[in-house]
Structure formats: structure tokens, C-alpha cells
Amino acid sequence: MNAAVAKLADAASGAGKRGGSREPIAVLGPHPASGKEIKLLEGRYGPYVSDGTIHATLPKSTDPKSVTLEQAVEWLDAKAEKGPAKRGSRGARHRKA
């Protein structure tokens, strides 16, 4: 009975919902070029750094607790240079001539 009451309380408070705003693991500081606040966040696919517009995943060998502002700026700048992901056309592959 107590477990059911606890589950109902969690559902009412919105706990366990996906999406929405998440609390950052750490706030690293402002980006030197843009001035935007760089945050270290935990995402669905692992930790990442974000300045609000650009999101860069951390390398697998990196410990999220040891990330510095300089590393985060480096990753964000590299991601910005790379540009958005390219989407391929799926229809052309399945058409018969």
C-alpha cells in the first residue's frame, strides 16, 4: 500500500518524466567568444557540454567530474565547425527502375 502511495505521489509531482529542463552537473563558466554560460549536463546518451545552442558530447575516456572550461570550449568549437548532421535521402535507395 505504501509503495502505491509513493508511486502516485511521484506521478503527481512529475518525477520520472522525460524531457523538460535538467539540472546541470556543473556550470563551467562563460564561453570566451560568445559569452554564453557553458554547462555540463547528463543526457540520454551520456554526459555532454552545452552553451544553450551547441551541444557536444564528451569523449568516452573523459571523466565528467574532471572537465575544465578550456576542454569544453574546445569541444564546442569543434562541434560548431563540424556543422549540423547530414540527412540522407531514404527514398532513392528503395525505388525500382
C-alpha positions as CSV (number, residue, x, y, z in Angstrom):
1,M,0.0,0.0,0.0
2,N,2.8,2.4,0.9
3,A,4.5,1.7,-2.4
4,A,1.4,2.6,-4.3
5,V,1.0,5.9,-2.4
6,A,4.7,6.7,-3.2
7,K,4.2,6.0,-6.9
8,L,1.1,8.2,-7.0
9,A,3.0,11.0,-5.3
10,D,5.8,10.7,-7.8
11,A,3.4,10.8,-10.7
12,A,1.6,13.9,-9.3
13,S,4.9,15.8,-8.8
14,G,6.1,15.0,-12.3
15,A,9.1,12.8,-11.2
16,G,10.3,10.4,-13.8
17,K,9.1,12.4,-16.9
18,R,11.4,12.7,-19.8
19,G,12.4,15.9,-21.3
20,G,12.0,19.3,-19.7
21,S,14.8,21.2,-18.1
22,R,17.5,19.2,-16.3
23,E,19.8,20.3,-13.6
24,P,23.4,20.7,-14.8
25,I,26.1,18.5,-13.3
26,A,28.3,21.6,-13.3
27,V,28.4,25.2,-14.6
28,L,31.8,25.7,-16.1
29,G,31.6,29.4,-16.9
30,P,31.1,31.8,-19.8
31,H,32.3,30.9,-23.3
32,P,35.2,33.3,-24.2
33,A,33.8,34.2,-27.7
34,S,30.0,34.2,-27.3
35,G,29.7,34.9,-23.5
36,K,27.1,32.2,-23.1
37,E,27.1,30.1,-20.0
38,I,28.7,26.6,-20.6
39,K,27.0,23.8,-18.6
40,L,27.9,20.1,-18.1
41,L,24.7,18.0,-18.4
42,E,23.8,14.4,-18.2
43,G,21.8,13.3,-21.2
44,R,20.1,10.2,-22.6
45,Y,23.3,9.1,-24.3
46,G,25.8,10.2,-21.7
47,P,27.3,13.5,-20.5
48,Y,27.7,16.5,-22.7
49,V,28.5,20.2,-22.6
50,S,26.2,22.9,-23.9
51,D,26.2,26.6,-24.3
52,G,22.5,26.6,-24.9
53,T,22.6,26.3,-28.7
54,I,25.5,23.9,-29.4
55,H,25.7,20.5,-27.6
56,A,29.0,18.5,-27.7
57,T,29.3,15.0,-26.2
58,L,32.2,14.2,-24.0
59,P,34.7,11.6,-25.3
60,K,34.2,8.2,-23.7
61,S,37.6,8.3,-21.9
62,T,36.8,11.6,-20.2
63,D,35.6,11.7,-16.6
64,P,32.7,14.2,-16.4
65,K,33.9,15.5,-13.0
66,S,37.3,16.5,-14.3
67,V,36.1,18.6,-17.3
68,T,37.6,22.1,-17.5
69,L,36.3,25.2,-19.2
70,E,39.1,25.1,-21.7
71,Q,38.2,21.5,-22.7
72,A,34.5,22.3,-23.0
73,V,35.3,25.4,-25.2
74,E,37.5,23.2,-27.4
75,W,34.7,20.5,-27.9
76,L,32.0,23.1,-28.5
77,D,34.2,24.9,-31.1
78,A,34.9,21.6,-32.9
79,K,31.2,20.8,-32.9
80,A,30.4,24.2,-34.3
81,E,32.9,23.8,-37.1
82,K,31.6,20.4,-38.0
83,G,28.1,21.8,-38.6
84,P,24.7,20.1,-38.4
85,A,24.3,16.4,-39.1
86,K,23.6,15.5,-42.7
87,R,20.4,13.6,-43.5
88,G,20.4,11.2,-46.4
89,S,17.5,10.5,-48.7
90,R,15.9,7.2,-48.0
91,G,13.5,7.0,-50.9
92,A,16.1,6.8,-53.7
93,R,17.6,3.6,-52.4
94,H,14.3,1.7,-52.4
95,R,12.9,2.7,-55.8
96,K,12.9,0.2,-58.6
97,A,13.9,1.4,-62.1
